[in-house]
Each structure stands twice: as structure tokens, then as C-alpha cells.
Amino acid sequence: MKILLGKKIRELRNRDGRKQDDLAGALGVTCQAISRWESNKGYPDMEMIPAIANYFHVTIDELFGYDNDRNTRLSEFLRKVDDLTGPGIKQTKQSIEKLEVFLREALSEFPNEWQLQFRLSVVLQMKSVFIDKNQSAKKKSFEEAAELLQRAKSNTTDPHWKDNIIQSLARIYSQLGDNDRVEELASECSPAYVCRELILTNTPDEQKSTEYIEKALFSLLHELVFVAVKKSTSDKKPVFAGNIDLYLSLVHMLEILLNQGSYGYYNSDMCFLYLHAAYLSAKREKEKDALKYFDKAYEHVLGLKDAREHKETDSDNLKTLSDYPGLVVHVDENVLKEWLNIIPKDIAKKICNMSKYKSIFE
């Protein structure tokens, strides 16, 4: 018990960025006492154990290293939330409110768990969609979501998740109109030329070299697509409104790299690119092209649905990556409906009347 306790106190102190002096001051003991505990030359009085656990926001069982039950319970919380927020599940105001209550209760039990903090932040952002007129309430929801993500960023040691959290934070601060915070977040990140995918291409292992180069190429292309469609995914206004060839060129590049085969999670990229092409064709009154590109977008919605259900991987040509680079927007029929709202009404009406779409738009 003594060994586990001293080790755990040191781990928790380092986790929270606390000095021995900080803990000593909070508990009313000397710094030398803390040092003795951590070096296993002594241990605190049992009466002090609850105060130590409270200081680090952990249970007494966790303090002694008995965290199997804790991990099992935490996993159950996470699994339940993920089951209720997975792709294809339509959320309502009531379902979001229930998720919020559930996650707040989970966080009261596990206050420093970044995975719960991250998920509650997502739920609060989803909640803002249902706040139509009360701008102060919407702002408050975004501000709490940002605070939760800041805590999650501090609590996780996973560099991949830190990157994702920073991306999410940047989007929230953009919604809040806080450009300084966006630039501050950007300063924490590395430039594109030192990303992990590009660094791995320097491997001296010839057997792995081709694999890493392919992964880097796919990752860079995905990020290029994400930048090209970024603004339009939030307000449906294509940045390159005068250049349909840009979107079609990116489509062509993905087709070449994937040999026009199974696109897996890259169906998401293809769907957005084709939706841009359909929208711009419709704006130019090129009805035939607009219908063709919208149909392609629909095919990739179905392709992503199939990829999610089967979760197959093909490491030879990277068709469906389990470690998909960057963010994936889980496109579905709702995305098609949203884009129909901005396509010129005469062409949108013809799309809605097509027999293959009636089940979606009726």
C-alpha cells in the first residue's frame, strides 16, 4: 500500500502541474513530509487520506491505485454517450438535454476526465443549434464548451487528441468572434512541414517508406479538401465560387489515388466536393451537370454509410483507414437536405421529384 500511495501522489501532483510546496501548503504539512511520502520513506496519517484525495479530485480507491472498477465505470459512461451520439443518429432538443444531464453527472464522479470533458463540450455545441433567438444563452453554451476543451487539453497526454481539441477550440472561438484566442491556439501548433506524416517519410526502412509516403499524400490531400470546403460546411458559401474546376480537380486526385475503388471514409471528402460542384453548376444554370454532381454526392453518402457499418480496412491502398487523418464529417441525408436549401429552387425541385430521392425529401 505504501509503495502504491507514494507513487500515486507523485503521479497526480505531476499530472496537475503542482509542486511539493503546493501540496504541503494545502494539507498543512511540511514539504519534507511530502518528499518522504513520494520516496516511500513514510506515508500520511489515515485521517489525511480524504483531504489528499479531495485535493486531486480523485476517489480514495484511485489514490491507492485501485482503479479497475473506476476504469470499468468510466468506459460504461463513454460507451453510452458514444452510442447515443454516433453517426446517423438524429438529435432533438430533448435528447441533447438528456445527454447534457448524463454527462454532468458523470463529470461529478470523474471531474478531471478529459474524455468526458470533450464529449460534454460536443453536446453543448450541439445544444447551441437548438437555441435560436437567445443569443446570450448560445454564447454561454459556447463559452462553457471552450472552457471544457481547455481543461481536456490540459488533462490529456495524447498528442493526436490534443490536435483535435485545438481544432475544436479554434472553431468555438471563431463562433465567439475571438480572433486573438484563435491565433494563440495556432501558435501552439507545428507548421504543416513538420507534421507526423511528413516526418515519417524520412524513415530509412525501405519496406515502410512507400507506406509512409502514401499515408502522407492521403493526409495532405484530405487536409487540402478540408480547407477548400471549410467555410461552406458552416455557412454554405463556397469560398471559390468562381472556380468549379478546383473542386473537380480534387475529386480527380482522389479518384487517381484510390483507383476509383472503395473510398471508405474518403466518401465524406468526395461528397462535399461534388456538392460544391452541383451548387456552382446550378448557379450557372447548367442543370444537367448539377443533377449529375448531386447524384455523385448521394452515392458517396451511401458509400460512407457502408464504410461505417463494415469498418473494413485495406492497408495496401489505404482505401479505408482506421487512423483516418484529421477530421471526418459524417455526411448523411441531412447534409443533402441542407444543400438543397441553397441550390436554385427550380433545380432543387427537380432533384426532390426524382424517384430515388423521394424517401429522403418527402
C-alpha positions as CSV (number, residue, x, y, z in Angstrom):
1,M,0.0,0.0,0.0
2,K,2.8,2.4,0.9
3,I,4.5,2.0,-2.5
4,L,1.3,2.5,-4.4
5,L,0.3,5.5,-2.4
6,G,3.6,7.4,-2.7
7,K,3.8,6.7,-6.4
8,K,0.2,7.8,-6.9
9,I,0.7,11.0,-5.1
10,R,3.7,11.9,-7.2
11,E,1.8,11.0,-10.4
12,L,-1.2,13.1,-9.5
13,R,0.9,16.0,-8.5
14,N,2.8,15.9,-11.8
15,R,-0.5,15.4,-13.7
16,D,-1.8,18.7,-12.2
17,G,1.4,20.6,-12.5
18,R,1.7,21.0,-8.8
19,K,4.9,21.4,-6.7
20,Q,5.5,19.6,-3.5
21,D,5.2,23.0,-1.8
22,D,1.7,23.5,-3.2
23,L,0.5,20.2,-1.8
24,A,2.2,20.7,1.5
25,G,0.6,24.2,1.9
26,A,-2.9,22.8,1.1
27,L,-2.5,20.0,3.6
28,G,-0.8,21.9,6.3
29,V,2.3,19.7,6.4
30,T,6.0,20.3,5.5
31,C,7.5,19.9,2.1
32,Q,9.8,17.3,3.6
33,A,6.8,15.2,4.6
34,I,5.5,15.2,1.0
35,S,9.0,14.2,-0.1
36,R,9.1,11.3,2.4
37,W,5.7,10.0,1.1
38,E,6.7,10.2,-2.5
39,S,10.1,8.4,-1.9
40,N,8.3,5.7,0.1
41,K,10.1,6.6,3.4
42,G,6.8,7.2,5.1
43,Y,3.1,7.7,4.5
44,P,0.5,10.2,5.6
45,D,-1.8,9.6,8.6
46,M,-5.0,7.9,7.6
47,E,-7.0,10.9,8.7
48,M,-5.3,12.9,6.0
49,I,-6.2,10.5,3.1
50,P,-9.6,12.0,2.3
51,A,-8.0,15.5,2.1
52,I,-5.4,14.3,-0.3
53,A,-8.0,12.6,-2.5
54,N,-10.1,15.7,-2.5
55,Y,-7.1,17.9,-3.4
56,F,-6.5,15.8,-6.5
57,H,-10.3,15.3,-7.3
58,V,-10.0,11.5,-7.2
59,T,-11.6,8.8,-5.1
60,I,-9.7,7.2,-2.2
61,D,-9.6,3.9,-4.2
62,E,-7.9,5.8,-7.1
63,L,-5.4,7.3,-4.7
64,F,-4.4,3.8,-3.6
65,G,-4.2,2.6,-7.2
66,Y,-7.4,0.5,-7.1
67,D,-8.8,1.8,-10.4
68,N,-10.1,-1.3,-12.1
69,D,-13.7,-0.6,-11.0
70,R,-13.2,3.1,-11.9
71,N,-12.0,2.3,-15.4
72,T,-14.9,-0.1,-16.0
73,R,-17.4,2.5,-14.9
74,L,-15.8,5.3,-16.9
75,S,-15.8,3.0,-20.0
76,E,-19.5,2.4,-19.5
77,F,-20.2,6.1,-19.4
78,L,-18.2,6.7,-22.6
79,R,-19.8,3.8,-24.4
80,K,-23.3,5.0,-23.6
81,V,-22.6,8.6,-24.8
82,D,-20.9,7.3,-28.0
83,D,-23.9,5.0,-28.7
84,L,-26.3,8.0,-28.3
85,T,-24.2,10.4,-30.4
86,G,-22.9,8.2,-33.2
87,P,-23.2,9.0,-36.9
88,G,-26.7,8.7,-38.3
89,I,-28.5,9.3,-35.0
90,K,-30.8,12.3,-35.3
91,Q,-30.7,14.5,-32.2
92,T,-33.6,16.5,-30.8
93,K,-33.6,19.3,-28.2
94,Q,-34.8,16.8,-25.6
95,S,-32.2,14.1,-26.4
96,I,-29.4,16.7,-26.2
97,E,-30.7,17.9,-22.8
98,K,-30.7,14.3,-21.5
99,L,-27.1,13.8,-22.8
100,E,-26.1,17.0,-21.0
101,V,-27.6,15.9,-17.7
102,F,-26.0,12.5,-18.1
103,L,-22.5,13.9,-18.8
104,R,-22.7,16.4,-16.0
105,E,-23.5,13.6,-13.6
106,A,-20.6,11.5,-15.0
107,L,-18.2,14.5,-14.6
108,S,-19.3,15.0,-11.0
109,E,-17.9,11.5,-10.4
110,F,-14.9,11.9,-12.7
111,P,-14.2,15.7,-12.7
112,N,-10.8,15.5,-14.4
113,E,-11.5,13.0,-17.2
114,W,-10.7,14.7,-20.5
115,Q,-12.8,12.2,-22.5
116,L,-16.0,13.3,-20.6
117,Q,-15.0,16.9,-20.8
118,F,-14.5,16.6,-24.5
119,R,-17.9,14.9,-25.0
120,L,-19.8,17.4,-22.9
121,S,-18.2,20.2,-25.0
122,V,-19.6,18.5,-28.1
123,V,-23.0,18.2,-26.6
124,L,-23.0,21.9,-25.6
125,Q,-22.1,22.8,-29.2
126,M,-25.0,20.6,-30.4
127,K,-27.2,22.3,-27.9
128,S,-26.5,25.7,-29.4
129,V,-28.1,24.6,-32.6
130,F,-31.5,24.5,-30.8
131,I,-31.0,27.9,-29.2
132,D,-32.5,30.1,-32.0
133,K,-33.2,33.5,-30.5
134,N,-31.5,33.7,-27.2
135,Q,-28.0,34.8,-28.2
136,S,-26.8,35.2,-24.7
137,A,-27.7,31.6,-23.9
138,K,-26.0,30.4,-27.1
139,K,-22.8,32.4,-26.2
140,K,-22.9,31.0,-22.7
141,S,-23.1,27.4,-24.2
142,F,-20.1,28.1,-26.4
143,E,-18.1,29.6,-23.6
144,E,-18.6,26.6,-21.4
145,A,-17.8,24.3,-24.3
146,A,-14.5,26.2,-24.7
147,E,-13.7,26.0,-21.0
148,L,-14.3,22.3,-21.0
149,L,-12.0,21.8,-24.0
150,Q,-9.3,23.9,-22.4
151,R,-9.4,21.5,-19.4
152,A,-9.5,18.5,-21.6
153,K,-6.4,19.8,-23.5
154,S,-4.6,20.1,-20.2
155,N,-5.7,16.7,-18.9
156,T,-4.9,14.5,-21.9
157,T,-1.4,13.3,-22.8
158,D,-2.5,12.0,-26.2
159,P,-0.9,14.3,-28.8
160,H,-3.4,13.3,-31.5
161,W,-6.3,14.2,-29.3
162,K,-4.6,17.5,-28.3
163,D,-4.6,18.4,-32.0
164,N,-8.3,17.6,-32.4
165,I,-9.1,19.5,-29.3
166,I,-7.2,22.6,-30.6
167,Q,-9.2,22.3,-33.8
168,S,-12.5,22.3,-31.9
169,L,-11.4,25.2,-29.7
170,A,-10.5,27.2,-32.7
171,R,-13.9,26.7,-34.2
172,I,-15.6,27.7,-31.0
173,Y,-13.5,30.9,-30.6
174,S,-14.3,31.7,-34.2
175,Q,-18.0,31.4,-33.3
176,L,-17.4,33.7,-30.3
177,G,-15.5,36.2,-32.5
178,D,-12.3,35.9,-30.5
179,N,-9.6,36.1,-33.1
180,D,-6.8,36.6,-30.5
181,R,-7.6,33.2,-29.0
182,V,-7.6,31.5,-32.4
183,E,-4.2,32.9,-33.2
184,E,-3.0,31.9,-29.7
185,L,-4.0,28.3,-30.3
186,A,-2.3,28.4,-33.7
187,S,0.9,29.4,-32.1
188,E,0.9,26.2,-30.0
189,C,0.9,24.0,-33.2
190,S,3.6,23.0,-35.6
191,P,3.6,24.1,-39.2
192,A,2.5,21.6,-41.9
193,Y,6.0,20.7,-43.0
194,V,6.8,19.1,-39.6
195,C,3.6,17.1,-39.3
196,R,4.0,13.4,-38.2
197,E,3.0,12.0,-41.7
198,L,5.8,14.0,-43.4
199,I,8.4,13.3,-40.8
200,L,7.7,9.5,-41.1
201,T,8.6,9.7,-44.9
202,N,12.2,10.2,-43.8
203,T,12.4,6.6,-42.5
204,P,15.5,4.6,-43.6
205,D,13.3,1.4,-43.6
206,E,12.7,0.8,-47.3
207,Q,9.9,-1.6,-46.5
208,K,7.9,1.1,-44.7
209,S,8.9,4.0,-46.9
210,T,6.2,3.5,-49.5
211,E,3.5,3.1,-46.9
212,Y,4.5,6.3,-45.1
213,I,4.7,8.3,-48.3
214,E,1.2,7.1,-49.3
215,K,-0.2,8.0,-45.9
216,A,1.4,11.4,-46.1
217,L,-0.1,12.0,-49.5
218,F,-3.5,10.9,-48.4
219,S,-3.3,13.0,-45.3
220,L,-2.2,16.1,-47.1
221,L,-4.9,15.7,-49.7
222,H,-7.6,15.3,-47.1
223,E,-6.4,18.5,-45.3
224,L,-6.4,20.3,-48.7
225,V,-10.0,19.2,-49.3
226,F,-10.9,20.2,-45.7
227,V,-9.5,23.7,-46.3
228,A,-11.3,24.1,-49.7
229,V,-14.7,23.2,-48.2
230,K,-14.2,24.5,-44.7
231,K,-16.2,27.7,-44.9
232,S,-19.1,26.2,-46.8
233,T,-19.6,23.4,-44.3
234,S,-20.6,26.0,-41.7
235,D,-22.5,28.7,-43.8
236,K,-22.9,27.0,-47.2
237,K,-21.0,29.7,-49.0
238,P,-18.2,28.2,-51.2
239,V,-15.0,30.2,-50.9
240,F,-14.0,29.5,-54.5
241,A,-17.4,30.3,-56.0
242,G,-15.9,31.2,-59.4
243,N,-13.8,28.1,-59.8
244,I,-15.7,24.9,-60.1
245,D,-12.6,23.3,-61.6
246,L,-10.8,23.5,-58.2
247,Y,-13.4,21.1,-56.6
248,L,-13.4,18.8,-59.6
249,S,-9.6,18.6,-59.7
250,L,-9.6,17.5,-56.1
251,V,-12.2,14.8,-57.0
252,H,-9.9,13.7,-59.8
253,M,-6.9,13.5,-57.5
254,L,-8.8,11.3,-55.0
255,E,-10.0,9.1,-57.9
256,I,-6.4,8.6,-59.1
257,L,-5.1,7.8,-55.6
258,L,-7.9,5.4,-54.8
259,N,-8.1,3.9,-58.3
260,Q,-11.8,4.8,-58.3
261,G,-12.4,1.9,-55.9
262,S,-13.8,1.8,-52.4
263,Y,-13.4,5.3,-50.9
264,G,-14.1,4.3,-47.3
265,Y,-14.1,7.4,-45.1
266,Y,-12.9,9.5,-48.0
267,N,-16.5,9.3,-49.2
268,S,-17.0,12.3,-46.9
269,D,-14.5,14.4,-48.8
270,M,-15.9,13.3,-52.2
271,C,-19.5,14.1,-51.1
272,F,-18.6,17.7,-50.2
273,L,-16.6,18.2,-53.3
274,Y,-19.5,17.0,-55.5
275,L,-22.0,19.2,-53.5
276,H,-19.9,22.2,-54.3
277,A,-19.8,21.3,-58.0
278,A,-23.6,20.7,-58.0
279,Y,-24.2,24.1,-56.4
280,L,-22.0,26.0,-58.7
281,S,-23.3,24.2,-61.8
282,A,-26.9,25.1,-60.7
283,K,-25.9,28.7,-60.1
284,R,-24.6,28.8,-63.7
285,E,-27.9,27.2,-64.9
286,K,-26.2,24.1,-66.0
287,E,-29.0,21.8,-64.9
288,K,-27.6,18.5,-66.4
289,D,-24.3,19.0,-64.6
290,A,-26.0,20.0,-61.3
291,L,-28.1,16.8,-61.3
292,K,-25.1,14.7,-62.2
293,Y,-22.9,16.1,-59.4
294,F,-25.7,15.9,-56.8
295,D,-26.2,12.3,-57.7
296,K,-22.5,11.6,-57.2
297,A,-22.7,13.3,-53.8
298,Y,-25.6,11.0,-52.9
299,E,-23.6,7.9,-54.0
300,H,-20.8,8.9,-51.6
301,V,-23.3,9.4,-48.7
302,L,-24.3,5.8,-49.2
303,G,-20.6,4.8,-49.5
304,L,-19.7,6.4,-46.2
305,K,-22.7,4.7,-44.6
306,D,-21.4,1.4,-45.9
307,A,-17.9,2.1,-44.7
308,R,-19.1,2.9,-41.2
309,E,-21.2,-0.3,-41.0
310,H,-18.5,-2.6,-42.2
311,K,-15.4,-0.8,-41.0
312,E,-13.1,-2.7,-43.4
313,T,-9.5,-1.7,-43.8
314,D,-7.2,-2.2,-46.8
315,S,-3.7,-1.3,-45.8
316,D,-2.3,-1.9,-49.3
317,N,-4.0,1.1,-50.9
318,L,-5.4,2.9,-47.9
319,K,-9.0,2.8,-49.0
320,T,-10.5,2.8,-45.6
321,L,-8.1,3.9,-42.9
322,S,-8.7,3.2,-39.3
323,D,-6.4,6.0,-38.4
324,Y,-8.1,8.4,-40.8
325,P,-6.2,11.7,-40.9
326,G,-7.8,14.7,-39.5
327,L,-11.5,15.4,-39.0
328,V,-14.2,13.4,-40.7
329,V,-17.6,15.0,-41.3
330,H,-20.1,12.1,-41.2
331,V,-22.2,13.1,-44.2
332,D,-25.7,11.8,-44.4
333,E,-29.1,12.6,-46.0
334,N,-29.4,15.7,-43.7
335,V,-26.4,17.2,-45.4
336,L,-28.1,16.8,-48.8
337,K,-31.2,18.5,-47.5
338,E,-29.2,21.4,-46.2
339,W,-27.5,21.9,-49.6
340,L,-30.8,21.7,-51.4
341,N,-31.9,24.8,-49.5
342,I,-29.3,26.9,-51.3
343,I,-29.5,25.4,-54.7
344,P,-31.7,27.4,-57.1
345,K,-35.3,26.4,-56.5
346,D,-36.1,25.2,-60.0
347,I,-33.3,22.7,-60.0
348,A,-33.8,21.8,-56.3
349,K,-37.4,20.9,-57.1
350,K,-36.4,18.6,-60.0
351,I,-34.0,16.8,-57.6
352,C,-36.7,16.4,-55.0
353,N,-39.0,14.9,-57.6
354,M,-36.6,12.2,-58.7
355,S,-37.8,8.8,-57.6
356,K,-34.5,7.8,-56.0
357,Y,-34.7,10.8,-53.6
358,K,-38.3,10.7,-52.7
359,S,-37.7,8.7,-49.5
360,I,-35.3,11.4,-48.4
361,F,-37.1,14.6,-49.2
362,E,-40.8,13.8,-48.9
